[in-house]
Amino acid sequence: MPRPCVRRPRRGTGPAPYRADVIIREPVRDRQQRRRDVLRRLEEDLDVWVATASSSGEPALVPLSFVWDGGTLLMSTRRTNPTARNLTPRGRVRLSLGHTRDVVLVDGLAEAVEGRDLPGASADAFAAKPGWDPATANRGGSTSV
């Protein structure tokens, strides 16, 4: 059972200076439990934050729907979107999955694949999870990481 921790804001820092905030502290998980939790997120979550940068260093951060096949994250965006353009020269990407108190960060190399060139099983998996097929949606390209 998580134990509550009462913390009082410093005087004058909030609308009610002496109001108590309750913070729930989860017990520390061992490595095996964290791995199970990450794999569950990869299988069940629908969206991931995708961070890229242009060749001049201009950052881009967007949420994209994804599918996890056990070794690859498949995402889709229009070829003309900054995220896809940023991936073309270097292929570097950082992904963020989950909420801020339990975030999963993934650094990877991306490969651009046109939607019509996706293997059938990948397109079917994408259609089943987020609910649309990048191979037929005329989105202009898909990116797998």
N, C-alpha and C positions, 0 to 999 in steps of 0.2 A: 504494500500500500504506500503510495507516495506520501511524503510528509509535507504538510504546509509550512511555509516559511513566511513570517510576517515581516514586512519591511516598511518603514515609514519614510516618506519623502522628506527631503530637507525643507526647513521652514522657508516659505515663500516660493517654492518651486512649482506649485500646482494650485488648482482652484480650492482645494481643501488641504491646507498644509499639514494637518495632523491625521489625515485619512490613512488607514492601513490598507496596503495592497497585499493580496495573497498570491504567492508564487508557488506553483507546484513543481517540485524537484523530482524528476524521475530517477530511479536507481541507475547506476552506470551499467551498461550492457557489456557482456564479454564479446570477443571477436566473432564467435560463431553466431551469436544473436544479431549483431550488427549486419553480418553478411546475409542472414535470413531476411532481416528487415529491408535491406537494400534490394534484394532480389524480388521481394513482395512488391515494393514500390515500382520497380521496373516492369513487373507484370500487370499491376493494377492501375497505376496512375495514367492519366490521359495526356498530360502536357508536361513539357520540360522547357526551362529557360535556356536559350541558345545565345551565347556571347561570341561575337567575332569582331575583327577589326579590319578596316580597309588597309591598303598598302601604305596610305599616309598616316595610319594610326587612328582613324576615326572609328570609335566603338559603335557597335550595334548590339542591342539586347532585345530579343523577341521570344515570346512563348510559341512553341510549335507542338502539335500533336505528334505522338511517336508510337512506335511498336518495337518491342524488345523480342528478339528471336533466340536469346540465349548467348549471343556473342556479338550482335550488332544492333545498334539503335537505328531505326529507319524513321526519317522525318521527311516532310515534304513542304516545299515552298515554291513560289514562282521563280523562275530563272532570273527575272529582272529585279527581284527584291534584294536589298543590301546584304542580307544574310547569305544568299546564294552567290552573289558577286564577290563577297569577301572570302568565301571558301575556295574559289577557283584558283587564285595564285599559290597559296601555301597549304590550304586544306586544314589549318589549325582551328580548333573549336574548343570551347569550354561549355559544359552543360551543367545546369543546376536543377536538381530534382528535390521536391519536398519543401516543407516550410522552414523558416529561418532557424528554428530551434533544433532542427534535425535534418540539415541539408546534406545532400549527396552531391559532390562535385566530380565531374568526369572530364578529364582532358583527353582529347583524341584528335585523330586525323580523319577528315571527311573525304568522301569520294562522291562527286556529282554523277547522278545517273538520271537520264531522261525518264519521265514517268512511263512512257510507252515501252521502255527497255527493261522495266522491272520484271524479275522472275514472277511467274504466276502466283506462287505460294506467298511471296512478299506482298504483292498487291492484294491478295485475298486476306492476309492477316491484317493489313492496314484497313481494308474495307470493314472487317469484322470489329476491330477495336474502336477507332475514332469514328467510324461510320461512313467513310467515303473512300473511293478508290483513286489513288493518285495517277494510275495508268490511264484512266478514262475521264478524269475530271478537268482535263485541259488546264492544269495548273502551271505548266511550263517547266517542270523538272522536279526531281526528288533528290534528296541528299541522304546518303546513309553514312553513319558514323560508327 
